Amino acid sequence: MPYIKLNTPIPGPQSVALQKRRADAVSKGLGQANAVAVASAQGSLVTDVDGNTFIDLACGIGMMAVGHNHPRVVQALHDQVARAVHPGALVVNFEGYPALAERLNSLTPGDFPKKTLLANGGAEAVENAVKIARAYTGRAGIIVFEGAYHGRTNLTMSMTSKYGLFKKGFGPFASEVYRLPFPNPYRPPAGMDAEGWTDWCCWNLENALVAQIDGSALACIVIEPVMGEGGFIPTPAKFLRKIREICDRTGAVMIADEIQSGSGRTGRMYAIEHSGVIPDLVITAKSLGAGVPVSAVTGRAEIMDAPHLGGVGSTYGGSPLACAAALAVLDVLHEPGFMDNAKTVERVVREVWEPLRGELPIGDIRGIGAMMVVEFVKDTHSKEPWMDVIANAVPLAVKRGVLLIRAGLYSNCIRFLPALDIPEDMLREALTEVADAVREAYAALREKEAVTA
């Protein structure tokens, strides 16, 4: 029996009506990937206001590693609401904050004393991590990488790549941010293979300490162990080791941005665990709260204690509700075999898409666990990005009952971020519909090109 159930054209009449209200009342700058108005969600299924049921492969841009409305998370929230919503961590103490900090301290990589600071979202956590690194080192410089996404505040937007979508018209940006090339194995420069490209990027890291910033001025290097918005590119382990080496030598802080890749998404609690490299600070958010706003910076106690008293904090950061949800999420993630489900997601994505390489304009299929993308190109030799295929395929997939979002520096990738425990037959149904949507979009583009030729 299919999981997708469509009773109306997509979007349905009530979704259209609610969409008009949004257009009339909400800033035009707020994007929306799918023209669907949600009424309810459970697990990997979303039901809209018209009674249509969709399979969700976007999951709030990776917020739902444990799925929508997981019963243990809902119960934890229900129990906490009955006790206290938020007396304010800057005003009083309460059980949830130290309890969540203790759990995160025990889970992040590294056998050394750790502490945690909680906040509301990923960008706020990145800002906190940088502030803490600056306080600890007494330095200002930040190294980040091309294709990276770290947030939309002024500092994190300055750290983020992809100017046209995230930064256009919003300057001036923060100073002391140094952006370096990232060793994307799929896109090495002409005449260089993936290994040579990684080696060059390692060399360039060293060179940057002469050409762009001295090590004595470097506060931190911030890296996504699996690049998120940039296209789900696993950072080569050699590159992570080089970052660790430079931070050790210069006294800079190595910060792993695990906002999208953490909380079990890749089959391990943190994606950087696949490399064996141990960062100084780890940033988590998204799936940590299963939809409830919560983020964290966790790391070496001596670094976390560097800011002066009162130098960090926020009104809503680490609320009892957020802590209750996150603790429940961590319980679910550590149920026997739960994170292992990520391997099934990766296997099924590859089994569905690999046979389509010759039929569809697929350039690359990559990722780890339940963090996968398919990248589309006009030509597999030139690797020219083909954004139009994705721009047309995503709305077609929605009409077929699958919620999706794009990814990639060139917006030419479809990203798959399902709940880790999505049933295999449900995942296959969704991926088949997406493949059919890509076929339709590809055929239409080919026909249009033939007409205009």
Phi, psi and omega per residue, in radians:
M1 nan 2.261 -3.135
P2 -1.197 2.585 3.098
Y3 -1.473 -0.548 3.139
I4 -1.305 2.292 3.120
K5 -2.374 1.933 -3.088
L6 -1.982 2.048 -3.121
N7 -1.728 -0.320 -3.098
T8 -2.368 2.891 2.911
P9 -1.047 2.693 -3.132
I10 -1.885 2.169 0.018
P11 -1.356 2.591 3.107
G12 -1.331 3.003 -3.042
P13 -1.045 -0.687 3.140
Q14 -1.271 -0.584 3.045
S15 -1.132 -0.721 3.113
V16 -1.062 -0.757 -3.136
A17 -1.108 -0.755 3.140
L18 -1.209 -0.551 3.086
Q19 -1.125 -0.666 3.105
K20 -1.130 -0.726 3.104
R21 -1.061 -0.722 3.110
R22 -1.080 -0.803 -3.122
A23 -1.075 -0.625 -3.106
D24 -1.357 -0.486 -2.972
A25 -1.941 -0.328 -2.975
V26 -1.976 2.552 3.110
S27 -0.908 2.363 3.120
K28 -1.130 -0.335 -3.122
G29 -1.272 -0.217 3.128
L30 -1.447 2.001 -3.115
G31 -1.318 2.902 3.076
Q32 -2.685 2.057 -3.016
A33 -1.357 -0.516 -3.045
N34 -2.273 2.244 -3.102
A35 -1.402 1.111 -3.094
V36 -2.339 2.396 3.063
A37 -1.875 2.060 -3.005
V38 -1.476 2.373 3.022
A39 -1.771 -0.676 -3.131
S40 -2.751 2.858 3.131
A41 -2.649 2.506 3.107
Q42 -2.622 2.195 3.136
G43 1.108 -2.057 3.135
S44 -1.861 0.163 -3.098
L45 -1.974 2.452 3.123
V46 -2.192 2.323 3.105
T47 -1.951 2.288 -3.114
D48 -1.591 3.112 -3.072
V49 -1.221 -0.188 3.078
D50 -1.714 0.070 3.114
G51 1.497 0.179 3.080
N52 -1.467 2.484 -3.141
T53 -1.953 2.220 -3.095
F54 -2.001 2.673 2.921
I55 -1.613 2.244 -3.038
D56 -1.718 1.933 3.057
L57 -1.843 0.097 3.076
A58 -1.764 -0.697 3.073
C59 0.856 0.895 3.078
G60 1.084 0.668 -3.048
I61 1.007 0.832 3.023
G62 1.470 0.328 -3.137
M63 -1.378 -0.341 -2.894
M64 -1.948 1.026 3.087
A65 -1.052 -0.535 3.114
V66 -1.698 0.078 3.123
G67 1.552 2.852 3.121
H68 -1.171 2.408 2.980
N69 0.864 0.801 3.099
H70 -0.997 2.326 -3.054
P71 -0.939 -0.648 -3.117
R72 -1.233 -0.599 3.094
V73 -1.232 -0.774 3.129
V74 -1.060 -0.762 -3.141
Q75 -1.132 -0.714 3.121
A76 -1.079 -0.723 3.109
L77 -1.150 -0.758 3.134
H78 -1.035 -0.801 -3.127
D79 -1.127 -0.688 -3.097
Q80 -1.253 -0.681 3.119
V81 -1.017 -0.633 -3.129
A82 -1.191 -0.357 -3.098
R83 -1.717 -0.971 -3.138
A84 -2.893 2.345 -3.130
V85 -1.446 -0.983 3.115
H86 -2.941 1.646 3.058
P87 -1.336 -0.189 3.057
G88 1.707 2.000 -3.118
A89 -1.209 -0.306 3.063
L90 -1.440 -0.150 -3.079
V91 -1.904 -0.782 -3.089
V92 -2.437 3.011 3.013
N93 -1.787 2.764 3.051
F94 -2.731 2.777 -2.975
E95 -0.953 -0.735 -2.980
G96 -1.073 -0.696 -3.036
Y97 -1.116 -0.997 3.113
P98 -1.143 -0.535 3.128
A99 -1.112 -0.774 3.112
L100 -1.197 -0.703 3.108
A101 -1.050 -0.746 3.123
E102 -1.075 -0.722 3.131
R103 -1.119 -0.801 -3.124
L104 -1.172 -0.668 3.095
N105 -1.036 -0.633 -3.106
S106 -1.387 -0.389 -3.026
L107 -1.647 -0.539 -3.081
T108 -1.219 2.645 -3.093
P109 -1.088 2.599 3.053
G110 1.988 2.241 3.134
D111 -1.708 1.292 3.130
F112 -2.708 2.803 3.131
P113 -1.032 2.397 -3.107
K114 -2.312 2.776 2.984
K115 -2.418 2.913 -3.063
T116 -2.352 2.557 2.969
L117 -2.170 2.265 -3.117
L118 -1.743 2.630 3.087
A119 -2.562 -2.827 -3.001
N120 -1.759 -0.740 -3.073
G121 -2.466 3.057 -3.050
G122 -1.074 -0.798 -3.107
A123 -1.067 -0.709 3.132
E124 -1.123 -0.662 3.110
A125 -1.170 -0.686 3.092
V126 -1.091 -0.792 3.098
E127 -1.001 -0.776 3.135
N128 -1.081 -0.750 -3.132
A129 -1.061 -0.760 3.130
V130 -1.159 -0.761 3.101
K131 -1.015 -0.760 -3.127
I132 -1.137 -0.755 3.116
A133 -1.094 -0.703 3.114
R134 -1.155 -0.710 3.121
A135 -1.124 -0.686 -3.095
Y136 -1.227 -0.748 -3.051
T137 -1.566 -0.383 -3.015
G138 1.239 0.365 -3.108
R139 -2.129 2.968 -3.052
A140 -2.033 -0.455 -2.939
G141 -1.203 2.465 3.128
I142 -2.226 2.234 3.003
I143 -1.795 2.264 3.067
V144 -2.309 -3.076 -2.972
F145 -2.341 2.671 3.131
E146 -1.064 2.347 -3.134
G147 1.603 -0.173 -3.080
A148 -1.280 2.638 3.003
Y149 -2.252 2.196 -3.120
H150 -2.223 -0.095 3.089
G151 2.491 -3.054 -3.030
R152 -2.141 0.077 2.987
T153 -1.262 3.023 -3.065
N154 -1.086 -0.791 3.133
L155 -1.190 -0.850 -3.085
T156 -1.214 -0.523 3.031
M157 -1.165 -0.611 3.075
S158 -1.135 -0.600 3.135
M159 -1.369 -0.390 -3.077
T160 -1.369 2.551 3.056
S161 -1.593 -2.930 3.103
K162 1.114 1.263 -2.996
Y163 -1.030 -0.865 -2.979
G164 -1.034 -0.680 -3.078
L165 -1.454 -0.724 -2.957
F166 -1.842 -0.296 -2.944
K167 -2.201 -0.311 -3.043
K168 -0.990 2.172 3.068
G169 1.434 0.061 -3.039
F170 -1.915 0.079 -3.125
G171 -1.285 3.059 0.060
P172 -1.306 2.733 -3.080
F173 -1.796 2.954 -3.111
A174 -1.170 2.601 3.141
S175 -1.544 3.078 3.078
E176 1.096 0.554 3.031
V177 -1.982 2.135 -3.075
Y178 -2.044 2.060 -3.048
R179 -1.795 2.239 -3.100
L180 -2.091 2.787 3.091
P181 -1.073 2.575 3.124
F182 -1.935 2.352 -3.052
P183 -1.386 1.235 3.061
N184 -1.162 1.941 -3.067
P185 -1.058 -0.445 -3.121
Y186 -1.374 -0.376 -3.042
R187 -2.235 1.040 3.020
P188 -1.261 2.729 3.072
P189 -1.061 2.775 -3.137
A190 -0.971 2.366 3.111
G191 1.446 0.112 -3.098
M192 -2.262 2.378 3.075
D193 -1.553 3.093 -3.043
A194 -1.071 -0.732 -3.122
E195 -1.163 -0.731 3.105
G196 -1.116 -0.634 3.124
W197 -1.150 -0.740 3.091
T198 -1.104 -0.748 3.111
D199 -1.063 -0.740 3.132
W200 -1.116 -0.727 3.141
C201 -1.138 -0.608 3.036
C202 -1.120 -0.755 3.083
W203 -1.074 -0.715 -3.091
N204 -1.160 -0.551 3.041
L205 -1.038 -0.794 3.090
E206 -1.117 -0.769 -3.117
N207 -1.090 -0.608 -3.130
A208 -1.092 -0.463 3.127
L209 -1.283 -0.118 3.005
V210 -1.915 -0.794 -3.010
A211 -1.404 -0.508 -3.023
Q212 -2.098 -0.742 -3.116
I213 -2.666 2.422 3.086
D214 -1.359 2.570 3.135
G215 -0.992 -0.516 -3.135
S216 -1.244 -0.194 3.128
A217 -1.883 0.025 -3.036
L218 -1.596 2.066 3.099
A219 -1.459 -0.747 -3.030
C220 -2.815 2.765 2.935
I221 -2.069 2.175 -3.090
V222 -1.923 2.164 -3.053
I223 -2.393 2.440 2.983
E224 -1.558 2.056 3.120
P225 -1.031 -0.550 2.874
V226 -2.232 2.009 -3.112
M227 -1.067 2.249 -3.042
G228 -1.524 -1.523 -3.130
E229 -0.978 -0.507 -3.136
G230 -1.230 -0.129 3.034
G231 2.126 0.496 3.037
F232 0.924 0.899 -3.122
I233 -1.722 1.957 3.063
P234 -1.091 2.211 3.123
T235 -1.207 2.202 3.138
P236 -0.957 2.384 -3.107
A237 -1.008 -0.621 3.128
K238 -1.066 -0.650 -3.140
F239 -1.219 -0.722 3.091
L240 -1.099 -0.695 3.110
R241 -1.120 -0.652 3.113
K242 -1.131 -0.732 3.091
I243 -1.049 -0.787 3.127
R244 -1.049 -0.749 3.140
E245 -1.071 -0.782 -3.124
I246 -1.158 -0.726 3.128
C247 -1.119 -0.707 3.097
D248 -1.077 -0.708 -3.063
R249 -1.296 -0.657 -3.052
T250 -1.648 -0.251 -3.059
G251 1.465 0.138 3.078
A252 -1.311 2.852 -3.099
V253 -1.710 2.225 3.058
M254 -1.566 2.090 -3.088
I255 -2.003 2.139 3.074
A256 -1.696 2.017 3.083
D257 -1.486 1.738 -3.105
E258 -1.862 0.481 -3.076
I259 -1.016 -0.811 -3.132
Q260 -1.691 -0.550 -3.028
S261 -1.570 -0.201 -3.088
G262 -1.526 -2.935 3.117
S263 0.971 0.762 3.012
G264 1.493 -0.079 -3.004
R265 -0.968 -0.654 -3.084
T266 -1.710 0.142 -3.125
G267 1.732 -0.188 2.970
R268 -2.169 2.808 -3.085
M269 -0.989 -0.716 3.107
Y270 -2.280 2.424 -3.068
A271 -1.115 -0.533 -3.102
I272 -1.153 -0.300 3.105
E273 -1.102 -0.433 3.112
H274 -1.116 -0.436 -3.073
S275 -1.637 -0.353 -3.042
G276 1.416 -0.026 3.119
V277 -1.418 2.407 -3.119
I278 -1.923 1.973 3.107
P279 -1.375 2.957 3.072
D280 -1.431 -0.706 3.127
L281 -2.257 2.522 3.086
V282 -2.161 2.304 3.124
I283 -1.861 2.231 3.080
T284 -2.240 2.691 3.085
A285 -2.901 -2.482 3.079
K286 0.708 -1.827 -3.025
S287 -1.129 -0.225 3.108
L288 -1.028 -0.585 -3.086
G289 -1.877 -0.058 -3.132
A290 0.875 0.747 3.094
G291 1.833 -0.270 3.083
V292 -1.591 2.300 -3.069
P293 -1.103 1.972 3.073
V294 -2.775 2.466 3.048
S295 -2.550 2.884 -3.073
A296 -2.600 2.576 2.871
V297 -2.005 2.165 -3.110
T298 -2.253 2.377 3.110
G299 3.097 -2.858 -3.049
R300 -0.901 2.264 -3.051
A301 -1.032 -0.692 -3.088
E302 -1.181 -0.510 3.081
I303 -1.330 -0.804 -3.109
M304 -1.091 -0.474 -3.125
D305 -1.523 0.029 -3.048
A306 -1.166 -0.677 -3.114
P307 -1.100 2.624 3.093
H308 -1.202 2.763 3.134
L309 -0.997 2.167 -3.102
G310 1.579 -0.047 -3.083
G311 -1.342 -0.298 3.097
V312 -2.288 2.758 3.128
G313 2.469 2.935 3.065
S314 -2.773 2.761 -3.064
T315 -1.012 -0.835 -3.037
Y316 -1.786 -0.082 -3.076
G317 -1.032 2.278 3.101
G318 1.175 0.682 3.114
S319 -1.130 2.727 3.092
P320 -0.960 -0.634 3.115
L321 -1.139 -0.799 3.140
A322 -1.088 -0.747 -3.129
C323 -1.145 -0.726 3.130
A324 -1.078 -0.771 3.130
A325 -1.110 -0.803 -3.090
A326 -1.127 -0.712 3.108
L327 -1.098 -0.682 3.098
A328 -1.166 -0.708 3.101
V329 -1.047 -0.799 -3.126
L330 -1.101 -0.616 3.063
D331 -1.089 -0.791 -3.122
V332 -1.139 -0.817 -3.116
L333 -1.006 -0.566 -3.077
H334 -1.699 0.215 2.917
E335 -1.121 2.500 -3.096
P336 -0.921 2.153 3.061
G337 1.463 -0.128 -3.041
F338 -1.100 -0.881 -3.129
M339 -1.185 -0.397 3.090
D340 -1.111 -0.360 3.109
N341 -1.048 -0.411 3.124
A342 -1.049 -0.596 3.114
K343 -1.110 -0.648 3.103
T344 -1.119 -0.742 3.113
V345 -1.027 -0.842 -3.136
E346 -1.070 -0.773 -3.128
R347 -1.048 -0.804 -3.091
V348 -1.176 -0.733 3.105
V349 -1.014 -0.786 -3.140
R350 -1.174 -0.699 -3.136
E351 -1.123 -0.612 -3.137
V352 -1.338 -0.725 -2.961
W353 -1.630 -0.533 -3.122
E354 -0.997 -0.758 3.133
P355 -1.145 -0.205 -3.078
L356 -1.665 0.063 -3.091
R357 -1.010 -0.722 -3.124
G358 -1.346 -0.502 -3.091
E359 -1.426 -0.709 -3.094
L360 -1.962 2.757 -3.046
P361 -1.358 1.072 -3.085
I362 -1.537 2.200 3.085
G363 -1.644 -0.746 -3.067
D364 -2.664 2.590 3.010
I365 -2.209 2.065 -2.999
R366 -2.648 3.016 3.124
G367 2.252 -3.079 3.107
I368 -2.377 2.267 3.054
G369 1.088 -2.292 -3.105
A370 -1.608 0.654 3.091
M371 -2.414 1.459 -2.975
M372 -2.206 2.593 2.995
V373 -2.352 2.746 2.916
V374 -2.075 2.173 -3.126
E375 -1.782 2.394 -3.066
F376 -2.002 2.380 -3.082
V377 -2.345 2.725 3.102
K378 -1.259 -0.536 -3.108
D379 -2.593 2.276 -3.066
T380 -1.248 -0.252 3.109
H381 -1.534 -0.858 3.130
S382 -1.355 -0.419 -3.109
K383 1.063 0.487 3.110
E384 -1.109 2.139 -3.090
P385 -1.066 2.496 3.130
W386 -2.099 1.491 -3.122
M387 -1.166 -0.595 -3.037
D388 -1.089 -0.584 3.119
V389 -1.042 -0.799 -3.104
I390 -1.265 -0.739 -3.139
A391 -1.004 -0.605 3.136
N392 -1.523 -0.558 -3.052
A393 -1.311 -0.637 -3.081
V394 -1.060 -0.872 3.098
P395 -1.133 -0.516 3.069
L396 -1.182 -0.659 3.091
A397 -1.133 -0.673 3.103
V398 -1.082 -0.740 3.104
K399 -1.096 -0.389 3.108
R400 -1.608 -0.058 3.043
G401 1.777 0.390 3.131
V402 -2.218 2.257 3.098
L403 -1.581 2.258 -3.031
L404 -2.418 2.852 2.918
I405 -2.444 2.753 3.121
R406 -1.513 3.030 3.063
A407 -2.781 3.061 3.050
G408 1.796 2.571 3.099
L409 -0.980 -0.566 -3.126
Y410 -1.803 0.173 -3.136
S411 0.943 0.649 -3.097
N412 -2.032 0.377 3.137
C413 -2.122 2.581 2.903
I414 -1.776 2.233 -3.135
R415 -1.809 2.499 3.129
F416 -2.052 2.006 -3.096
L417 -2.268 0.970 -3.085
P418 -1.274 2.917 2.947
A419 -1.032 2.526 -3.075
L420 -1.058 -0.583 -3.072
D421 -1.729 0.410 3.079
I422 -1.020 2.300 3.117
P423 -1.029 2.483 -3.062
E424 -1.051 -0.699 -3.130
D425 -1.188 -0.543 3.075
M426 -1.198 -0.745 3.119
L427 -1.095 -0.758 3.130
R428 -1.116 -0.695 3.096
E429 -1.050 -0.799 -3.122
A430 -1.131 -0.800 -3.108
L431 -1.137 -0.609 3.089
T432 -1.115 -0.727 3.105
E433 -1.137 -0.674 3.114
V434 -1.139 -0.755 3.114
A435 -1.052 -0.714 3.101
D436 -1.143 -0.623 3.094
A437 -1.145 -0.702 3.102
V438 -1.147 -0.721 3.089
R439 -0.991 -0.804 -3.124
E440 -1.111 -0.781 3.138
A441 -1.136 -0.747 -3.130
Y442 -1.107 -0.770 3.141
A443 -1.102 -0.719 3.139
A444 -1.131 -0.692 3.123
L445 -1.192 -0.704 3.096
R446 -1.095 -0.729 3.122
E447 -1.119 -0.741 3.128
K448 -1.113 -0.698 3.112
E449 -1.140 -0.650 3.118
A450 -1.137 -0.670 -3.123
V451 -1.192 -0.685 -3.074
T452 -1.482 -0.194 -3.103
A453 -1.199 nan nan
